[in-house]
Amino acid sequence: MPVAHRIVKARHASAAFSGEGARVVGGRWNRPGDAVVYASASLALAAMETFIHLGEDGLHISFVSFRIEIPDTVQAQSCRRPPAGWRDEPPQETSMRYGSAWLRSGGTAVLEVPSAIVPSESNYLLNPLHPDFGRIRIGRARPFTFDPRMWK
């Protein structure tokens, strides 16, 4: 059973699995307008994925983390050959198109993609509108803090 982790601002904890944030602004693997939930294969990677988007004020923001269990009975698709430019910054249309096409196909509730930060590690895209999404087990929100030394 794959395990994933998600870190969000505490004030967004109740909507952490709605996909609304990604729907509004888009992301590396989805276009704006497509609701998807981003998670990481480890808590450490989730921390890195969150930290790179923070500024100096991040030290004073309250965060929570969630442990996510994806049962083996929930089908997942794996992105074995990412599209050209998938690691580019800012994210390129090629990776957005890839993820949005997966989302719209409705084939699986989970898409495993490489992390742009650590390509040998995985992130997971969760489709909150897929019928199998309800079978994914989401743990309770737990306080999460970044080590203040990260802002040195």
N, C-alpha and C positions, 0 to 999 in steps of 0.2 A: 504494500500500500504506500504510494508516494505521499510524502509529507511536504507541505509548503508553508510559507510564512508571509505575513503581510503586516506592514507598519503604516499607521495613519495618524494624523493629528487626532488627539483625543476628542476634540469637538466634532469630528466627522465619524466617530466610531459607529454610530447607529446606521450610517449609510455606507459603511466600508465595503459592502458586498453588493451594492446596487449597480455599480459600473458607471454611475453618473459623472464622476470626475473625469474619467477618460472620454465619456460621451461628449462632454462640454468642450474639452481642450484637445482631445486626440492624444496620441502617444506614439512611441516608436513603432508599435505594431497595430495601431488602429487609427482610422480617420476620425475627425470630429463627427459626431452624429451616431457613432457606434459605441454602445455601452459594453464595456469589458472590464474585468477586474484583473489587475496585475498582482502576482505573488512570486515569491522566490523559493528556490529549493532549500535554502538554509536561512536561519535568522540573521547570520552575518551578512549574507548577500542582500537580504532585504534591507538591512541597515545601510549598506553601501548605496543601494539603489535609491534609498530615501535621502541619505546625506548629500549626495551630489546635487540635489535640487534645493538645498538649504543655503541661506545666507548667514550672516553674523547673528541674526535674530533667532536662528534655529536653536541656539542654546537655551532659549527661554520659552520654547514651545513644548507643551505637554503632548506626548505620543503614547499610543498603545500598540501592542502587537497581538496578532492572532495566529494560532497554530491551526493549520488546515490539513485534514486527512482526506485523501482522494482514494476511495475504495477501488480495488482492482476491477470491480464490476462497472465502474464508470469509464467509458472509453476515452482515450486521449490520443491526439494526433501529435506527431513529433516533426518539427521543422528540421529535417536532416541537411538540407541544402539551402541556407538562407539566400535571399536575393542579393544581387550586387548592391553595394552601398548600405547594407543594413546597419553597419556600425557608425555611419557618418553622423556628424553633429552639425547642424540640427538633423533630426531624423528625416529620412528621405521618403518620397512617395512610394518607392518600391517596397519597403518594409511595411508601410501603412497599408498599401494595397493587398499585400500578402495576408496580413492579419485580418483585415476587414473581409477579404474573400472567404477565409476560414469561418469567420463569425457568421456571415450571411449564408454559408452553405448549410449550417445547422447540423453538420455531421457528428461532431463530438462536443462535449461540454468543456474540454480542456485542450489547449494547444501548448506544447512544450517548445520553447524557443531558447536560443543561446542568449546569455547576458552580454550586452555591449561592453560592460565594464570588465567582466571576466568571461570570455567566450567559451571556456571549457566548463562553465557552470550554467545551470538552467534557471530560467524564469518560466512561470506558467501563466497563461492567459485563461481566465475562467469566463465562460459565457453565462451570465446571470439569467438569460432568457431561455436557455436550453432545458428541456424536461429533466435531464439528469442532474442539473445543478443542485436540486434539493437533496440529493443523496450525498453530496459532498459535506463532510462534517467540519463545522467551523467552531473552534474553541472560543471560550470567553475572552473578552478583551483584558489584556494584562498591561499594567504600566510598563513603558519602555523609556529608558533614558540613554542618551548618547554620552559618552565619556567627554567631559569638558576639554580634555587634551586634544580632541579632534579639531578644535578651533585655534590651535596654536599656529 
